[in-house]
Amino acid sequence: MKSQQKQIREQRQFIAEQSMNLALEREELRQAALERRERQARLVHVEEGYEQRGLGYLKNGSDAPIYDLLIQFGNEVPAAGTQIIRDQRIMDGPMDGPTFYLESGGLPRAALGAGAALIFNLEHEAGERLITFRDDAGVNWSISQHGKLEEVPQGSGSP
């Protein structure tokens, strides 16, 4: 009887240790999945005060396009971007892909390719800046004026 009780205690201890190990492994897998989910979005960089104080710079540093890009100041949305080719200001800048300048035309942009960048006007008084986009996996993201990256839940009314 004593040996059976000892064996049961040992089995319970083993099960408890295994449960703890499984919980740690599950958390590691969850963190790895979260990092993979956020990888592309974290490679979208925003710089304010680019070249001139009144310009912002957004680069898709990932290896896949982003979609439904929207740069918004309160309720005001700047116009769409057109590609700048061989602009010396841009060629000397911190990017290696095509660059677009926001002009009149129709944002949100359908897509911003891998390595591409946008330059946008920061001189808006309509409210705080918010950038939203959809990554290549279909996840919606926002980047606040303070650089905070957040996933935007599906169906929240955001692009």
C-alpha positions as semicolon CSV with decimal commas, in nm:
position;residue;x (nm);y (nm);z (nm)
1;M;0,000;0,000;0,000
2;K;0,281;0,245;0,090
3;S;0,460;0,172;-0,236
4;Q;0,138;0,239;-0,431
5;Q;0,087;0,571;-0,251
6;K;0,449;0,665;-0,320
7;Q;0,405;0,572;-0,685
8;I;0,084;0,780;-0,707
9;R;0,263;1,081;-0,549
10;E;0,549;1,046;-0,795
11;Q;0,307;1,022;-1,085
12;R;0,121;1,333;-0,966
13;Q;0,450;1,521;-0,932
14;F;0,554;1,407;-1,280
15;I;0,218;1,516;-1,424
16;A;0,248;1,855;-1,252
17;E;0,598;1,904;-1,395
18;Q;0,481;1,801;-1,741
19;S;0,185;2,040;-1,718
20;M;0,420;2,324;-1,623
21;N;0,654;2,237;-1,913
22;L;0,361;2,224;-2,155
23;A;0,237;2,563;-2,036
24;L;0,584;2,715;-2,091
25;E;0,611;2,558;-2,436
26;R;0,260;2,680;-2,525
27;E;0,355;3,035;-2,420
28;E;0,675;3,020;-2,629
29;L;0,474;2,902;-2,931
30;R;0,218;3,179;-2,875
31;Q;0,495;3,442;-2,859
32;A;0,659;3,305;-3,174
33;A;0,324;3,311;-3,359
34;L;0,264;3,670;-3,241
35;E;0,610;3,776;-3,360
36;R;0,544;3,615;-3,701
37;R;0,203;3,786;-3,717
38;E;0,355;4,128;-3,640
39;R;0,674;4,087;-3,845
40;Q;0,561;4,267;-4,162
41;A;0,379;4,545;-3,975
42;R;0,688;4,616;-3,763
43;L;0,885;4,674;-4,085
44;V;0,662;4,970;-4,180
45;H;0,856;5,273;-4,058
46;V;0,732;5,627;-4,010
47;E;0,958;5,928;-3,968
48;E;0,826;6,278;-3,902
49;G;1,025;6,588;-3,987
50;Y;1,187;6,421;-4,291
51;E;1,406;6,654;-4,501
52;Q;1,192;6,952;-4,410
53;R;1,005;6,985;-4,083
54;G;0,670;6,972;-4,261
55;L;0,717;6,633;-4,425
56;G;0,659;6,280;-4,305
57;Y;0,820;5,969;-4,449
58;L;0,665;5,621;-4,449
59;K;0,857;5,319;-4,580
60;N;0,735;4,965;-4,629
61;G;1,062;4,795;-4,533
62;S;0,910;4,448;-4,563
63;D;0,941;4,204;-4,852
64;A;0,566;4,214;-4,928
65;P;0,323;4,492;-5,021
66;I;0,087;4,661;-4,777
67;Y;-0,268;4,747;-4,880
68;D;-0,540;5,004;-4,808
69;L;-0,284;5,253;-4,676
70;L;-0,454;5,552;-4,518
71;I;-0,279;5,851;-4,359
72;Q;-0,531;6,056;-4,168
73;F;-0,517;6,372;-3,957
74;G;-0,832;6,376;-3,747
75;N;-1,102;6,351;-4,015
76;E;-0,878;6,497;-4,288
77;V;-0,717;6,255;-4,534
78;P;-0,427;6,374;-4,752
79;A;-0,440;6,300;-5,121
80;A;-0,289;6,000;-5,301
81;G;0,075;5,944;-5,383
82;T;0,247;5,948;-5,719
83;Q;0,592;5,808;-5,776
84;I;0,891;6,043;-5,773
85;I;1,163;5,934;-6,015
86;R;1,520;6,055;-5,973
87;D;1,437;6,334;-5,730
88;Q;1,772;6,426;-5,574
89;R;1,615;6,499;-5,235
90;I;1,475;6,148;-5,231
91;M;1,777;5,970;-5,379
92;D;1,988;6,101;-5,090
93;G;1,726;5,986;-4,837
94;P;1,722;5,678;-4,613
95;M;1,547;5,447;-4,859
96;D;1,629;5,224;-5,151
97;G;1,292;5,159;-5,316
98;P;1,060;5,381;-5,518
99;T;0,927;5,684;-5,332
100;F;0,586;5,844;-5,369
101;Y;0,484;6,198;-5,284
102;L;0,131;6,265;-5,163
103;E;-0,052;6,480;-5,416
104;S;-0,415;6,534;-5,502
105;G;-0,575;6,215;-5,619
106;G;-0,747;5,961;-5,400
107;L;-0,611;5,795;-5,094
108;P;-0,623;5,529;-4,966
109;R;-0,363;5,381;-5,196
110;A;-0,448;5,032;-5,314
111;A;-0,098;4,903;-5,236
112;L;0,248;5,019;-5,138
113;G;0,505;4,770;-5,263
114;A;0,794;4,608;-5,081
115;G;1,070;4,863;-5,023
116;A;0,855;5,152;-5,147
117;A;0,808;5,473;-4,952
118;L;0,575;5,772;-4,927
119;I;0,646;6,131;-4,835
120;F;0,350;6,316;-4,690
121;N;0,272;6,664;-4,566
122;L;0,258;6,697;-4,187
123;E;0,115;7,049;-4,192
124;H;-0,241;6,962;-4,099
125;E;-0,435;7,109;-3,810
126;A;-0,732;6,871;-3,825
127;G;-0,613;6,643;-3,547
128;E;-0,365;6,376;-3,451
129;R;-0,211;6,167;-3,729
130;L;-0,311;5,801;-3,767
131;I;-0,181;5,559;-4,031
132;T;-0,374;5,241;-4,108
133;F;-0,293;4,961;-4,350
134;R;-0,354;4,591;-4,420
135;D;-0,056;4,357;-4,434
136;D;0,000;4,079;-4,687
137;A;-0,168;3,828;-4,451
138;G;-0,487;4,039;-4,437
139;V;-0,432;4,175;-4,084
140;N;-0,526;4,542;-4,031
141;W;-0,282;4,764;-3,839
142;S;-0,259;5,122;-3,715
143;I;0,041;5,336;-3,626
144;S;-0,034;5,630;-3,399
145;Q;0,135;5,969;-3,413
146;H;0,349;5,844;-3,124
147;G;0,465;5,536;-3,317
148;K;0,248;5,281;-3,138
149;L;0,168;4,982;-3,362
150;E;-0,165;4,811;-3,290
151;E;-0,370;4,546;-3,461
152;V;-0,709;4,678;-3,571
153;P;-0,985;4,421;-3,518
154;Q;-1,173;4,314;-3,829
155;G;-1,506;4,490;-3,876
156;S;-1,415;4,786;-3,655
157;G;-1,496;5,031;-3,929
158;S;-1,129;5,102;-4,004
159;P;-0,982;5,036;-4,348
